Amino acid sequence: MFPYIPIYLFSNTKFDSVKKIKNVNIPILGIHGTRDEIVPISLAEKLFNEANAPKKFMPVYGAGHNDIYEWDNGVIFQVIAGFLKGVL
């Protein structure tokens, strides 16, 4: 959000999601926009690959960080329902 301010110099909080995801033992559904300008899809894919099963990943082609529902044409709700049906 602040590309010219080295915020990392003022924070000691580290978010090592890739390391922590290995300790998550619940079903995971990842839905991520391929044009996300905040969290790159490469990170979402890396997290998904490290996650434990059961898991499902759905890229939303063309979507950014906050506009996924504008791109999916109702498919997301079907994917969510199918995922929940499969894990419950």
MODELLER restraints for C-alpha pairs under 7 A, 6 or more apart:
rsr = mdl.restraints
at = mdl.atoms
rsr.add(forms.Gaussian(group=physical.xy_distance, feature=features.Distance(at['CA:18:A'], at['CA:47:A']), mean=5.46, stdev=0.5))
rsr.add(forms.Gaussian(group=physical.xy_distance, feature=features.Distance(at['CA:18:A'], at['CA:50:A']), mean=6.74, stdev=0.5))
rsr.add(forms.Gaussian(group=physical.xy_distance, feature=features.Distance(at['CA:21:A'], at['CA:47:A']), mean=6.81, stdev=0.5))
rsr.add(forms.Gaussian(group=physical.xy_distance, feature=features.Distance(at['CA:21:A'], at['CA:50:A']), mean=6.71, stdev=0.5))
rsr.add(forms.Gaussian(group=physical.xy_distance, feature=features.Distance(at['CA:21:A'], at['CA:51:A']), mean=5.57, stdev=0.5))
rsr.add(forms.Gaussian(group=physical.xy_distance, feature=features.Distance(at['CA:22:A'], at['CA:50:A']), mean=6.26, stdev=0.5))
rsr.add(forms.Gaussian(group=physical.xy_distance, feature=features.Distance(at['CA:22:A'], at['CA:51:A']), mean=5.56, stdev=0.5))
rsr.add(forms.Gaussian(group=physical.xy_distance, feature=features.Distance(at['CA:22:A'], at['CA:52:A']), mean=6.47, stdev=0.5))
rsr.add(forms.Gaussian(group=physical.xy_distance, feature=features.Distance(at['CA:25:A'], at['CA:52:A']), mean=6.43, stdev=0.5))
rsr.add(forms.Gaussian(group=physical.xy_distance, feature=features.Distance(at['CA:27:A'], at['CA:53:A']), mean=6.57, stdev=0.5))
rsr.add(forms.Gaussian(group=physical.xy_distance, feature=features.Distance(at['CA:27:A'], at['CA:54:A']), mean=4.98, stdev=0.5))
rsr.add(forms.Gaussian(group=physical.xy_distance, feature=features.Distance(at['CA:27:A'], at['CA:55:A']), mean=5.58, stdev=0.5))
rsr.add(forms.Gaussian(group=physical.xy_distance, feature=features.Distance(at['CA:27:A'], at['CA:87:A']), mean=6.94, stdev=0.5))
rsr.add(forms.Gaussian(group=physical.xy_distance, feature=features.Distance(at['CA:28:A'], at['CA:54:A']), mean=6.58, stdev=0.5))
rsr.add(forms.Gaussian(group=physical.xy_distance, feature=features.Distance(at['CA:28:A'], at['CA:55:A']), mean=4.64, stdev=0.5))
rsr.add(forms.Gaussian(group=physical.xy_distance, feature=features.Distance(at['CA:28:A'], at['CA:56:A']), mean=6.45, stdev=0.5))
rsr.add(forms.Gaussian(group=physical.xy_distance, feature=features.Distance(at['CA:29:A'], at['CA:55:A']), mean=5.73, stdev=0.5))
rsr.add(forms.Gaussian(group=physical.xy_distance, feature=features.Distance(at['CA:29:A'], at['CA:56:A']), mean=4.95, stdev=0.5))
rsr.add(forms.Gaussian(group=physical.xy_distance, feature=features.Distance(at['CA:29:A'], at['CA:57:A']), mean=5.88, stdev=0.5))
rsr.add(forms.Gaussian(group=physical.xy_distance, feature=features.Distance(at['CA:30:A'], at['CA:56:A']), mean=6.25, stdev=0.5))
rsr.add(forms.Gaussian(group=physical.xy_distance, feature=features.Distance(at['CA:30:A'], at['CA:57:A']), mean=4.61, stdev=0.5))
rsr.add(forms.Gaussian(group=physical.xy_distance, feature=features.Distance(at['CA:30:A'], at['CA:58:A']), mean=6.06, stdev=0.5))
rsr.add(forms.Gaussian(group=physical.xy_distance, feature=features.Distance(at['CA:31:A'], at['CA:57:A']), mean=5.99, stdev=0.5))
rsr.add(forms.Gaussian(group=physical.xy_distance, feature=features.Distance(at['CA:31:A'], at['CA:58:A']), mean=4.77, stdev=0.5))
rsr.add(forms.Gaussian(group=physical.xy_distance, feature=features.Distance(at['CA:31:A'], at['CA:59:A']), mean=5.84, stdev=0.5))
rsr.add(forms.Gaussian(group=physical.xy_distance, feature=features.Distance(at['CA:31:A'], at['CA:60:A']), mean=7.00, stdev=0.5))
rsr.add(forms.Gaussian(group=physical.xy_distance, feature=features.Distance(at['CA:32:A'], at['CA:41:A']), mean=6.66, stdev=0.5))
rsr.add(forms.Gaussian(group=physical.xy_distance, feature=features.Distance(at['CA:32:A'], at['CA:58:A']), mean=6.46, stdev=0.5))
rsr.add(forms.Gaussian(group=physical.xy_distance, feature=features.Distance(at['CA:32:A'], at['CA:59:A']), mean=5.01, stdev=0.5))
rsr.add(forms.Gaussian(group=physical.xy_distance, feature=features.Distance(at['CA:32:A'], at['CA:60:A']), mean=5.84, stdev=0.5))
rsr.add(forms.Gaussian(group=physical.xy_distance, feature=features.Distance(at['CA:33:A'], at['CA:41:A']), mean=6.87, stdev=0.5))
rsr.add(forms.Gaussian(group=physical.xy_distance, feature=features.Distance(at['CA:33:A'], at['CA:59:A']), mean=5.75, stdev=0.5))
rsr.add(forms.Gaussian(group=physical.xy_distance, feature=features.Distance(at['CA:33:A'], at['CA:60:A']), mean=4.63, stdev=0.5))
rsr.add(forms.Gaussian(group=physical.xy_distance, feature=features.Distance(at['CA:33:A'], at['CA:61:A']), mean=6.12, stdev=0.5))
rsr.add(forms.Gaussian(group=physical.xy_distance, feature=features.Distance(at['CA:33:A'], at['CA:62:A']), mean=6.54, stdev=0.5))
rsr.add(forms.Gaussian(group=physical.xy_distance, feature=features.Distance(at['CA:33:A'], at['CA:63:A']), mean=4.35, stdev=0.5))
rsr.add(forms.Gaussian(group=physical.xy_distance, feature=features.Distance(at['CA:33:A'], at['CA:64:A']), mean=5.00, stdev=0.5))
rsr.add(forms.Gaussian(group=physical.xy_distance, feature=features.Distance(at['CA:33:A'], at['CA:65:A']), mean=6.21, stdev=0.5))
rsr.add(forms.Gaussian(group=physical.xy_distance, feature=features.Distance(at['CA:33:A'], at['CA:68:A']), mean=6.22, stdev=0.5))
rsr.add(forms.Gaussian(group=physical.xy_distance, feature=features.Distance(at['CA:34:A'], at['CA:41:A']), mean=5.68, stdev=0.5))
rsr.add(forms.Gaussian(group=physical.xy_distance, feature=features.Distance(at['CA:34:A'], at['CA:59:A']), mean=6.14, stdev=0.5))
rsr.add(forms.Gaussian(group=physical.xy_distance, feature=features.Distance(at['CA:34:A'], at['CA:60:A']), mean=5.93, stdev=0.5))
rsr.add(forms.Gaussian(group=physical.xy_distance, feature=features.Distance(at['CA:34:A'], at['CA:61:A']), mean=5.17, stdev=0.5))
rsr.add(forms.Gaussian(group=physical.xy_distance, feature=features.Distance(at['CA:34:A'], at['CA:62:A']), mean=5.68, stdev=0.5))
rsr.add(forms.Gaussian(group=physical.xy_distance, feature=features.Distance(at['CA:34:A'], at['CA:63:A']), mean=5.81, stdev=0.5))
rsr.add(forms.Gaussian(group=physical.xy_distance, feature=features.Distance(at['CA:34:A'], at['CA:64:A']), mean=6.61, stdev=0.5))
rsr.add(forms.Gaussian(group=physical.xy_distance, feature=features.Distance(at['CA:35:A'], at['CA:62:A']), mean=5.63, stdev=0.5))
rsr.add(forms.Gaussian(group=physical.xy_distance, feature=features.Distance(at['CA:35:A'], at['CA:63:A']), mean=5.43, stdev=0.5))
rsr.add(forms.Gaussian(group=physical.xy_distance, feature=features.Distance(at['CA:35:A'], at['CA:64:A']), mean=4.60, stdev=0.5))
rsr.add(forms.Gaussian(group=physical.xy_distance, feature=features.Distance(at['CA:36:A'], at['CA:63:A']), mean=6.62, stdev=0.5))
rsr.add(forms.Gaussian(group=physical.xy_distance, feature=features.Distance(at['CA:36:A'], at['CA:64:A']), mean=3.85, stdev=0.5))
rsr.add(forms.Gaussian(group=physical.xy_distance, feature=features.Distance(at['CA:36:A'], at['CA:65:A']), mean=4.48, stdev=0.5))
rsr.add(forms.Gaussian(group=physical.xy_distance, feature=features.Distance(at['CA:37:A'], at['CA:64:A']), mean=6.19, stdev=0.5))
rsr.add(forms.Gaussian(group=physical.xy_distance, feature=features.Distance(at['CA:37:A'], at['CA:65:A']), mean=6.22, stdev=0.5))
rsr.add(forms.Gaussian(group=physical.xy_distance, feature=features.Distance(at['CA:38:A'], at['CA:65:A']), mean=6.27, stdev=0.5))
rsr.add(forms.Gaussian(group=physical.xy_distance, feature=features.Distance(at['CA:48:A'], at['CA:57:A']), mean=6.95, stdev=0.5))
rsr.add(forms.Gaussian(group=physical.xy_distance, feature=features.Distance(at['CA:60:A'], at['CA:68:A']), mean=6.67, stdev=0.5))
rsr.add(forms.Gaussian(group=physical.xy_distance, feature=features.Distance(at['CA:60:A'], at['CA:72:A']), mean=6.63, stdev=0.5))
rsr.add(forms.Gaussian(group=physical.xy_distance, feature=features.Distance(at['CA:63:A'], at['CA:71:A']), mean=6.00, stdev=0.5))
